[in-house]
Amino acid sequence: MKALLLFSTICVFSTVSSRAENSNTVVDIDEVDEADDIVIGVLDLTGLPTAEFDEQTKGSNWFIKFYAPWCKHCMAMKPTWKTLAQHVHAEPTLDVNIAHVDCTASVELCTDKEVQRFPYLKFYGADSADDALYESGVRTFDHMLDYIGTASRPATMELKTVDGFEAKRLENPVLFVLAPPAYDAGDGEGKATGDGGVEQWKTVFSQVALAYRFDGKFFTSESDGAGPAIAASLEAGGKAGAAGLSRASPIAVVKGDEVVFYKGKPLLPLIKAWVWEARHPRVAEMTHKLAASLKKEQPDTIAVIAVVESFGDNSDLFVAYEKVAKMKKKGWNYQFTWMDYHQWRPYIESNWGFDASDTPRMLVFKPWSQHYAPLRDVFTEHGNMLETNVVAELDLYASDKSVEWFGGKGLWHSVSKMFGVTFETSTVIFAAMYSEYPMLIHASVVSTLLLILVWCTRAPPKKEKPKKESKDNAPGGDVDVASSSKHAKSE
């Protein structure tokens, strides 16, 4: 046994800890041959210290893939990443740098950048100090190209005519508009009626648009241009809640035929919170991006999901569903969504246990915990929605905390939420350590197993039996057994 322990100790201290040193300069892939497994159009930022990485990505647009060579998902997306890089490199209108970082050789950098899984895609904008995580689960060429196109364009777009506004209104299910009315007569400071000047509203609106550019479309108009006409159009169709409120608050969200004005002061935290709450359509298609977004909002937001095979905007089912979504009853904190069964079929069948023959089906879903509950008796046998039954079921799940939920992610996710450590983070840390010091990990595992083996197989200590004194040897002759046992206990 001593020989085994000695062997494990030698394994630990004989670990090879030499590391391949990386150059601290950015490699331009145009200058490197493809035989080196590097793709034209991609910049390699592996090995840069965090400070140099921040300096390198400052002031320009970067789309960066953090990866590990052993990651099967990274290997699967490699051809798509190559195609994307070559396309962006050849397209002069896309001012974006495509880069990657090997986290097994840049452990400190990936830790500082909070890389939680592989591949981990982030966009660093030229006009923003913050990075944006590519949260879509779809890593196709078209999706990623659309993403960097959105990320690299200006956060706000100007509306120059009312017709242009109406066209954007039809194109986008949700748009946020800053349309200041005409200045009051004699107002030398250029202030709209209410709190704050026009320039203050524009500044705050631009900051909000930059923060939420991936979650909505933001449009502005000038007070001396189309702004007054667009403001009048918004006010005519808006739900301001009080006469002239649009002049005090020139920001509105437009969802189809519904217009809602912001009701507060031009303060960045307040407007950001309002935009965050209003950014989804009344009835949104469930996509990977929306699912990731709703997961952030847990545990407050519950998704109502209508699973259908087809869901046209003009269908009776969609119209009935929108009626329910418009109610916004007190106590409801629902995001109404619909899900294409064929797109989500593997997830639906494995997690919710029904197939195409069971559609349409409606359920409520908690994004964080993955708990769900089916809404019962909400469709006729012909697939028509029973609006009254839907409302009754939603009232039940909004008010009754004792109703039964199904599914869920289990103990690990509860523990990880409690301590702020995710399973993905743990695996990244372990994988990085394994890539750096494989012999040390192996030796540590062997040593631990040997110590456990030694502990489990050790002989139990022998207990010495107390010697009984004979009466002849007892001091004073005979011994009172009862009194001697009491004496022993007292000692």
C-alpha positions in Angstrom: 0.0 0.0 0.0 2.9 2.4 0.8 4.3 1.6 -2.6 1.0 2.7 -4.3 0.9 5.9 -2.3 4.5 6.6 -3.2 3.7 6.0 -6.9 0.8 8.4 -6.9 2.9 11.1 -5.2 5.6 10.7 -7.8 2.9 11.0 -10.6 1.7 14.3 -9.1 5.1 16.0 -8.7 6.4 14.7 -12.1 3.5 16.5 -14.0 4.7 18.3 -17.0 3.5 21.9 -16.6 5.2 23.4 -19.6 2.8 25.5 -21.7 3.0 26.5 -25.3 3.7 30.2 -25.3 1.4 32.2 -27.5 2.4 35.4 -29.3 0.8 38.6 -27.9 0.3 40.0 -31.3 -2.9 39.7 -33.4 -2.4 37.5 -36.4 -3.9 38.7 -39.6 -5.2 35.6 -41.4 -4.6 37.1 -44.8 -0.9 36.6 -44.1 -1.2 33.0 -43.0 -1.5 29.8 -45.1 -4.7 27.7 -44.8 -2.5 24.7 -44.1 -2.1 26.1 -40.6 -5.8 25.5 -40.0 -6.6 29.2 -40.1 -9.3 30.6 -42.3 -9.0 33.7 -44.5 -11.0 36.6 -42.9 -10.6 35.5 -39.3 -8.3 37.1 -36.8 -6.7 35.0 -34.0 -6.8 36.8 -30.6 -5.6 33.7 -28.7 -3.0 34.5 -26.1 -3.7 38.2 -25.7 -3.9 39.5 -22.1 -7.2 41.0 -21.2 -5.9 44.5 -21.3 -4.5 44.1 -24.8 -7.7 42.3 -25.9 -9.8 45.3 -24.7 -7.5 47.7 -26.5 -7.6 45.7 -29.7 -11.4 45.5 -29.8 -12.0 49.1 -28.7 -13.5 51.5 -31.3 -14.4 48.9 -34.0 -16.9 46.1 -34.5 -15.8 42.6 -33.6 -17.7 39.3 -33.8 -15.7 36.8 -31.7 -15.9 33.1 -31.2 -14.6 31.7 -27.9 -14.0 28.0 -28.5 -12.1 24.8 -27.4 -10.5 22.5 -29.9 -12.1 19.4 -28.4 -15.7 20.9 -28.4 -17.8 18.9 -30.9 -20.2 21.9 -31.4 -17.2 24.1 -32.2 -16.0 21.6 -34.8 -19.5 21.3 -36.3 -19.8 25.1 -36.8 -16.3 25.5 -38.2 -17.3 25.4 -41.9 -20.1 27.9 -41.3 -17.7 30.2 -39.4 -15.3 29.9 -42.3 -18.0 30.9 -44.8 -19.2 33.8 -42.7 -15.6 35.1 -42.2 -14.9 34.9 -46.0 -18.2 36.6 -46.8 -17.7 39.5 -44.4 -14.1 39.9 -45.5 -15.2 40.3 -49.1 -18.2 42.6 -48.3 -17.0 46.2 -47.9 -20.4 47.3 -46.5 -19.9 45.1 -43.5 -17.4 46.9 -41.2 -17.0 43.9 -38.8 -13.9 42.0 -37.8 -14.4 38.2 -37.4 -12.1 36.7 -34.8 -11.7 33.7 -32.5 -10.0 32.8 -29.2 -8.9 29.3 -28.2 -9.9 29.2 -24.5 -7.6 26.3 -23.7 -4.7 28.6 -24.5 -6.3 31.7 -23.1 -7.7 30.6 -19.8 -7.4 33.9 -18.0 -8.9 35.9 -20.9 -11.9 33.5 -21.2 -12.4 33.7 -17.4 -12.4 37.5 -17.5 -14.9 37.5 -20.3 -17.1 35.1 -18.4 -17.2 32.4 -21.1 -19.7 29.9 -19.9 -20.0 27.3 -22.7 -18.5 26.5 -26.1 -18.8 27.9 -28.6 -19.4 31.3 -27.0 -20.1 34.1 -29.5 -19.9 37.8 -28.6 -20.2 41.0 -30.5 -18.2 44.0 -29.4 -19.5 47.2 -31.0 -17.6 50.3 -32.0 -20.2 52.6 -30.4 -20.6 50.7 -27.2 -18.4 49.8 -24.2 -20.5 46.7 -23.6 -20.4 43.4 -25.4 -23.5 41.6 -26.6 -23.8 37.8 -26.4 -25.1 36.0 -29.4 -27.9 34.1 -27.7 -29.7 32.5 -30.6 -29.4 28.7 -30.5 -29.3 28.8 -34.3 -25.7 29.1 -35.7 -26.5 29.1 -39.4 -24.8 31.4 -41.9 -28.0 33.4 -42.5 -28.8 33.9 -38.8 -25.3 35.0 -37.9 -25.0 37.3 -40.9 -28.3 38.9 -40.0 -27.1 39.3 -36.4 -23.9 41.1 -37.3 -25.8 43.2 -39.8 -28.1 44.4 -37.0 -25.2 44.8 -34.6 -23.0 46.9 -36.9 -25.7 49.3 -38.1 -26.7 52.5 -36.3 -28.9 51.8 -33.3 -31.5 54.3 -34.5 -32.8 55.1 -38.0 -34.4 58.3 -39.0 -38.0 58.6 -40.3 -38.2 61.4 -42.9 -41.8 61.0 -44.0 -45.2 59.8 -42.6 -45.4 57.3 -45.4 -42.0 56.0 -44.4 -43.3 55.6 -40.9 -46.4 53.7 -42.1 -44.2 51.4 -44.2 -42.0 50.5 -41.2 -45.1 50.0 -39.1 -46.3 47.3 -41.5 -42.8 45.7 -41.7 -42.1 45.4 -38.0 -44.4 43.8 -35.4 -42.8 46.1 -32.7 -41.1 49.4 -33.2 -40.1 52.2 -30.8 -40.5 55.7 -32.1 -39.2 59.1 -30.9 -41.4 61.7 -32.6 -41.2 65.0 -30.9 -44.0 67.4 -31.7 -43.4 71.0 -33.0 -41.7 73.3 -30.5 -44.0 75.6 -28.6 -44.2 79.1 -29.9 -41.5 81.3 -28.4 -39.6 78.4 -26.9 -36.0 79.4 -27.5 -34.6 76.3 -25.8 -36.4 73.9 -28.2 -38.4 72.1 -25.5 -41.4 70.0 -26.0 -44.3 70.3 -23.6 -43.5 68.5 -20.4 -40.3 67.4 -18.7 -37.0 67.7 -20.5 -35.8 69.3 -23.7 -36.0 67.5 -27.1 -32.2 66.9 -27.0 -32.5 65.2 -23.6 -35.1 62.9 -24.9 -33.0 62.1 -28.0 -29.9 61.4 -25.9 -31.7 59.0 -23.6 -33.5 57.3 -26.5 -30.2 56.7 -28.3 -28.7 55.1 -25.2 -31.7 52.8 -24.8 -31.6 51.9 -28.5 -27.9 51.0 -28.2 -28.6 48.8 -25.2 -31.6 47.0 -26.9 -30.7 47.1 -30.6 -31.1 43.3 -30.8 -34.5 43.3 -29.1 -36.3 45.9 -31.2 -36.3 48.5 -34.0 -35.8 52.1 -33.0 -36.7 55.1 -35.1 -36.4 58.9 -34.7 -37.7 61.9 -36.4 -36.8 65.6 -36.2 -39.0 68.3 -34.7 -38.5 70.5 -37.7 -39.1 67.6 -40.1 -41.6 64.7 -40.1 -41.7 64.6 -36.3 -44.8 66.7 -35.7 -46.8 64.8 -38.4 -45.7 61.4 -37.1 -46.4 62.5 -33.5 -49.9 63.5 -34.6 -50.4 60.1 -36.3 -49.2 58.3 -33.1 -51.4 60.4 -30.9 -54.5 59.7 -33.0 -54.0 56.0 -32.7 -52.4 55.9 -29.3 -53.5 55.1 -25.8 -51.9 58.0 -24.0 -54.2 57.9 -21.1 -54.5 61.7 -20.9 -54.9 64.5 -23.5 -51.6 65.8 -24.7 -49.5 63.2 -23.0 -47.6 62.5 -26.3 -46.3 66.1 -26.1 -44.9 65.4 -22.6 -43.5 62.1 -23.7 -42.5 61.8 -27.4 -41.6 58.1 -27.1 -44.1 55.4 -28.1 -44.2 51.7 -28.9 -46.2 50.6 -31.9 -47.5 47.1 -32.1 -49.7 46.8 -35.2 -52.7 49.0 -34.6 -51.9 49.6 -31.0 -49.8 52.6 -29.8 -48.7 53.1 -26.2 -46.8 56.1 -25.0 -44.2 56.1 -22.4 -45.5 57.8 -19.2 -42.5 58.9 -17.3 -39.6 61.4 -17.3 -36.6 61.2 -19.6 -34.5 59.1 -17.2 -32.4 56.2 -18.7 -33.3 53.5 -16.1 -37.0 54.2 -16.3 -37.1 54.2 -20.1 -34.9 51.0 -20.3 -37.3 49.2 -18.0 -40.3 50.3 -20.0 -38.7 49.2 -23.3 -37.7 45.9 -21.8 -41.3 45.2 -20.8 -42.7 46.3 -24.1 -40.3 44.9 -26.6 -42.1 41.7 -27.5 -45.2 41.5 -29.8 -48.5 40.7 -28.1 -48.3 37.2 -29.6 -44.7 36.4 -30.6 -43.3 33.4 -32.4 -41.2 31.3 -30.0 -37.7 31.3 -31.4 -34.4 30.4 -29.8 -33.7 34.1 -29.3 -37.0 34.7 -27.6 -36.6 31.6 -25.4 -33.1 32.9 -24.3 -34.6 36.4 -23.6 -37.5 35.0 -21.6 -35.1 32.9 -19.6 -33.4 36.1 -18.4 -36.7 37.4 -17.1 -37.4 34.4 -14.8 -38.9 33.8 -12.4 -41.5 36.5 -13.0 -42.4 36.0 -16.6 -44.4 32.9 -17.6 -44.7 32.0 -21.3 -48.1 31.0 -22.6 -47.4 28.8 -25.6 -49.8 27.7 -28.4 -48.3 24.8 -30.2 -49.6 24.7 -33.8 -48.7 23.1 -37.1 -49.4 26.4 -39.0 -50.3 29.8 -37.7 -51.2 32.4 -40.3 -51.7 36.0 -39.2 -55.2 36.0 -40.6 -56.4 32.7 -39.2 -59.3 32.5 -36.7 -57.0 30.9 -34.2 -54.6 33.8 -34.3 -57.3 36.4 -34.0 -58.8 34.6 -30.9 -55.4 34.3 -29.4 -54.7 38.0 -29.8 -58.0 38.8 -28.1 -56.8 36.9 -25.0 -53.4 38.6 -25.2 -54.9 42.1 -25.3 -56.8 41.6 -22.0 -53.7 42.0 -19.8 -55.7 41.2 -16.7 -54.5 42.2 -13.2 -52.1 39.5 -11.8 -51.1 38.2 -15.2 -47.4 38.3 -16.0 -47.6 36.3 -19.2 -45.8 36.5 -22.5 -48.1 35.1 -25.2 -46.3 33.0 -27.8 -46.9 30.5 -30.5 -44.6 27.6 -31.4 -44.2 25.9 -34.8 -44.5 22.2 -34.0 -42.4 21.0 -36.9 -39.5 23.4 -36.0 -39.6 22.4 -32.3 -40.7 18.7 -32.7 -37.7 17.0 -31.1 -37.9 19.2 -28.0 -41.7 18.9 -27.8 -41.8 15.2 -28.1 -39.0 14.6 -25.6 -40.0 17.1 -23.0 -43.8 17.5 -23.3 -44.7 14.1 -24.7 -47.2 14.9 -27.5 -47.0 14.8 -31.3 -48.6 16.4 -34.3 -51.9 14.6 -33.9 -52.3 16.4 -30.5 -52.0 19.9 -31.9 -53.2 22.6 -31.4 -52.1 22.4 -27.8 -51.7 25.2 -25.2 -49.5 25.2 -22.1 -47.9 27.6 -19.6 -44.1 27.4 -19.3 -41.5 28.7 -16.8 -38.4 29.5 -18.8 -35.8 29.1 -16.0 -37.0 26.0 -14.4 -38.4 24.3 -17.5 -41.6 23.5 -15.6 -44.8 23.4 -17.7 -48.5 22.7 -17.3 -51.0 22.0 -20.0 -54.1 24.2 -20.3 -57.1 21.9 -20.4 -60.3 22.1 -22.5 -59.2 25.2 -24.3 -59.8 23.9 -27.9 -62.8 22.4 -29.6 -62.5 19.1 -31.4 -62.1 21.1 -34.6 -59.2 23.2 -33.2 -61.0 26.4 -32.4 -59.9 28.3 -29.4 -62.3 28.6 -26.4 -61.3 32.1 -25.2 -63.3 31.9 -22.0 -61.7 28.6 -21.0 -58.2 30.0 -21.8 -58.8 33.0 -19.6 -60.1 30.8 -16.7 -57.1 28.6 -16.9 -54.7 31.5 -17.0 -56.4 33.1 -14.0 -55.9 29.8 -12.2 -52.2 29.6 -12.8 -51.7 33.3 -12.0 -53.4 33.1 -8.6 -53.2 29.5 -7.3 -49.7 28.6 -6.2 -50.7 25.0 -5.4 -51.5 24.0 -9.0 -49.4 21.1 -10.3 -46.5 21.7 -12.7 -44.5 19.1 -14.6 -40.9 18.7 -15.7 -38.2 20.9 -14.4 -34.4 20.8 -14.4 -33.8 19.2 -11.0 -31.5 19.6 -8.0 -28.4 20.8 -9.8 -30.1 23.9 -11.3 -31.5 24.9 -7.9 -28.0 24.6 -6.3 -26.3 26.4 -9.2 -28.9 29.3 -8.9 -28.3 29.4 -5.1 -24.5 29.7 -5.4 -24.3 31.5 -8.8 -22.3 28.6 -10.4 -23.7 27.1 -13.6 -22.9 23.6 -14.9 -21.6 25.2 -18.1 -19.1 27.3 -16.1 -17.9 24.3 -14.1 -17.3 22.3 -17.3 -15.4 25.2 -18.9 -13.1 25.6 -16.0 -12.5 21.8 -15.7 -11.9 21.5 -19.5 -9.5 24.4 -19.5 -7.5 22.9 -16.6 -7.5 19.5 -18.3 -6.2 21.0 -21.5 -3.5 22.8 -19.6 -2.5 20.0 -17.2 -3.8 16.6 -18.3 -1.1 14.7 -16.3 -1.9 16.6 -13.2 -5.6 15.9 -13.5 -5.0 12.2 -14.1 -2.6 12.0 -11.2 -5.0 13.8 -8.9 -7.8 11.4 -9.8 -5.6 8.4 -9.3 -4.4 9.8 -5.9 -7.9 10.5 -4.8 -9.1 7.0 -5.7 -6.1 5.4 -3.9 -6.7 7.4 -0.8 -10.3 6.3 -0.8 -9.3 2.7 -1.3 -6.8 2.9 1.6 -9.4 4.4 3.8 -12.0 1.8 2.9 -9.7 -1.2 3.3 -7.9 -0.2 6.5 -8.2 -2.6 9.4 -10.4 -1.3 12.2 -8.4 -0.5 15.4 -8.3 -3.3 18.0 -10.1 -2.6 21.2 -8.4 -3.7 24.4 -10.6 -5.7 26.7 -10.5 -4.5 30.3 -8.9 -6.9 32.7 -11.2 -8.3 35.4 -9.6 -8.1 38.8 -10.0 -11.1 40.9 -11.4 -10.9 44.4 -8.1 -11.9 45.7 -6.3 -9.0 44.1 -9.1 -6.5 44.9 -7.9 -4.0 47.5 -9.6 -4.5 50.8 -10.8 -7.9 49.8 -14.3 -8.3 48.2 -15.4 -5.7 45.6 -18.9 -4.4 45.4 -19.7 -4.6 41.6 -22.4 -2.0 41.7 -20.4 0.5 43.6 -17.3 0.0 41.4 -19.3 0.5 38.2 -20.7 3.7 39.6 -17.3 4.8 40.5 -16.0 4.1 37.0 -18.8 6.1 35.4 -18.1 9.0 37.7 -14.5 9.0 36.7 
